[in-house]
Amino acid sequence: LAAAVLREVFAIAAKPRAEDFMEEYRSRCFLLGQEITVLPGGKESYEAKAIAIDDSGALIVEMNDGKTQTLNSGEVSIRGFAAD
């Protein structure tokens, strides 16, 4: 298992541009399109939908009122997630 993980990491690291890495990350991110609960430290949680990952790796969410917010750190919980 460790060898397989290292092969994948080295394959990604060998790509010459950060954009390539971000596209790979986006294609494998299971959060995108999911209804989530955002759990900001010390603040009230809220419902949102994970809609994108920006070029810096931040998660972009759409809140129930249609506004978007960029999350650079924090915790989210997936609502109603069913693994394949």
Helices and strands as residue ranges (DSSP letters): H 2-13, H 18-28, E 35-39, E 46-53, E 59-63, E 68-71, E 75-78
